Amino acid sequence: MKKVSLIAAAVTTALMAGSVYAEEVALDVTSGDEAMEVEVKNPTEVIADGWEVHGYMSSNVRVVDGKTVDTEFGKPDYKTAGTHGKSTNQVEFVIKKHSEYQNGVWADYVLRTEYGNGNSYAYTSSGSQKADTTAQFEVKEAFVELGGILGEDTSIWGGQRFLNRAAGILSGEFWKQSSGIGAGIQTKLGGNTAGIAYVMADPEAGEADQLVCQDPTSPNYDNTKPVCEIENRDDRSTASSIDLYYYGVDVGIGSMDFDFKYGQKQIDGGENEDGIGASVTLNTSYYGLDGWTQNAIAYGTGVMQNRGVNFGGWSGGNDDAESLFLTSYGVLNISERWQLGTEATYITALDELWGAKGLTRYIVAARPSYKLNDNIRLEATASYGHEEGDEGYWGRTGDDVESNIMNLEIATAFTANSDYFGRPQVKPYISYIKADDEASAKQIGIENGDDQFVFGVHTEIWF
């Protein structure tokens, strides 16, 4: 606590010292026997200043046959939709400083830190987590946005950020974002939000050199190269994306968002891969009923094969990569006590997707929720996920070619607010996962047999 206090005091002192520049300037002007005071307004004077602190925590106590496991049972691949994801203890803090100036300019500084995202270990207080090089304390966003310089409705930004993110409510997968270092400009056109941005990401960032081996039995085996060689992380393959977006177009039944992205990636030999991605999103009611949905269709090729508009360090793909993505998710308000969350998501290779010919995945999921009282919510989740591809994709044959996964879950959420998204909450749950065969079960991390029970308590808060 002593070190933390010293740092806090130093930061506070520096901020207070900077406040002297916000003072008004006064001049005494003498003319004959008269003296008058002329007040000179400083156009860069800070007239409003403040801090906001927000955050997130997800602690998932998962028990599988009495131990922790390093699997999410296919959830990131649209195979299941239960609460049994990783992140044994994930913590985020978002700090925002907002300043407004006399001349109408405003500035935001946003810093997002994260710890433990994707971690599956149950750490103790010994500090041993420092020995693990993944899912540690990281800066995920750090950017500055300036408004009012180029017009009242226009802002420019630069830094590291998640730009324009969207995710399914039951799969939890982000299907749209640009994650990396970049800069952009945003304004209003016809009363709607419009922007252009350039974002880049190094896939090898933070990784060590590694031994990479070819499979001599693979049809893609290149006999002009060594079977195994060291991949030097100093040989960078930077991916970049030019984003164009136009959001909030009124279409009567809701609003539509339009995204277009052109991506490039530098690869070995000085060559480039590229690709395009586009999506259209409809934000509307729950299919004409009380509630809301987001409905999207996206298309991607090459570097942008991953759902068309999902750009980051994972981006890449050759001329054969081409995909189509559809998703629809939302919440129906059935009555004062009943709510229903649903998601239907489909992705398919129009040629290849992630190197797999004919790859197709889809999931349908539903989560009815009942408000027992103001502080207790009862939930049930059911999902069905499917995956298939052409014979031999990723080396799969026989029962491995197609998989069908069912997931059933019951839970009780103890919360400060029993609404569907009421948080904070502590939610004990039991999840049952059943695959169509043992080959499919093995793909999602089930070690023995074709089914698995997961017992857990999920604690979550947004603030």
Phi, psi and omega in degrees: 000331182296314180297317180299318181296319179296318179296315180299319180295320180295317179296316180298316180299317181295321179293319180292323179296326181288346184288345181295337181284351181270359182286151177284153179256130179238138179240137173265121180245121184255127177229105184064231181272356184259144176233136178226150180259124179252122180270124179255119180281130176273114185297338180261013178295136177282119180255347175208139184207139180190164181242146171233140177235122177233170180188181182207145172219137174224112178243118185242106178273095183256133178236121178235110183054038174083008181216167173280156180223151181261062177210152174248014176054041174081007183299318179293347181255020179060038178255331178221165183219031179276189181270004193274028179290176180287212182064070177304323176207094180255132182228136175230144171231133176241119179248128182231130174249123180244129180231142175236143187242161184303325184275010177092356178281145174230157183219136173241134170243122185240129178231123178241124176246154185214145177223133168085007181293120181090358178286144179238357181275150174263095184283148173260187185272011183286345183089008184294344180299340179292342180278346180265127186270003179247154174057038179265191180292124185220153171266115183265327177222139174202099183214160177241135175238129181244129179238155176089353180282318182256012181141158186299323184257014185244139176223154175237151182217159175205146178134201181257130182200168166263113183260123172056064182273149173210141184217151174292147187278340179251321174289328182076004184274130174285118179260344179225130174179162164232111187247115179164200178264135181188194179206157181193175178225139181227141183210189176246130175231118182063028180082002181246158182281128178228147181201161172223140183213153173238122183230138178228154182211137175262112181301332183272001186304125177082358182264151178270165174302147181216157178275122181245128183238143174272156174264109182301340181271354183283143177294343179266009181296130181252105184283359175274352180245156176300151178298318177230142177207156178281126176268112184277120182288352174286341176275091188280153177228069185298130173260146180218155182219134170258117185256135170236131180215151180216112191241150170087026181283119182289125179237023176087304181269002182162206179232155181239143176243138181238130178233140172221134181224136172246123184243150174225156175213126177281128180236178183305145178085005178078009179276166178237141164258151175215180181176168178234155176216148179209150177213153173232128182240132175251121176255115187209191179287178178280081178050045178088356180254178182289116181148202182212156173215154164245129183232126187222149170231135183222150180227138181214148176228156173055233181303330183262026181296335186282084179062019172077316187233023180253089186254140176180198181297347179273355187288143178165159179161151181265191184292342180277347184281123180203131185217160175233136184228134175226141177209149176211123181211155180173188183231130176259129174268099185283313180206188180297330182253334186259135171224155182224121174258137181223158173209136172229121184226140183220132174221137182215150175276121173283338170222277173239151174222120183054036178081003183251124176287133173070016183295131176223133175227144169208157177216141170236133185214149179217144178223093172288145184225134182237126179276102179292317171203194184295341188234003179227130179234133176259134183229151170222141180232136175225135178215154176225121181241145183225141174219140175205164177198177178293151179309126178094359179295134185052028179078012183272138176219168176061227182294343181287343187290327182228139177223146177227125186235129175251142180225124177237139183212144171234147184205156172236122182257120173264120193213161176284344182209116190276016172296164184307318179257022181296128179218155003287159180212150170241118192234098170291142182211158171232124182241133178242126183241129183229124177259161181288338176199173183292330178296317177292321180297320181296327180297331182255010172098011175277119189281319185233128178082196182241010177216168184201137169263139174235126177251136183199171172226118181255123178248131185214142175212140168242138178213000000 
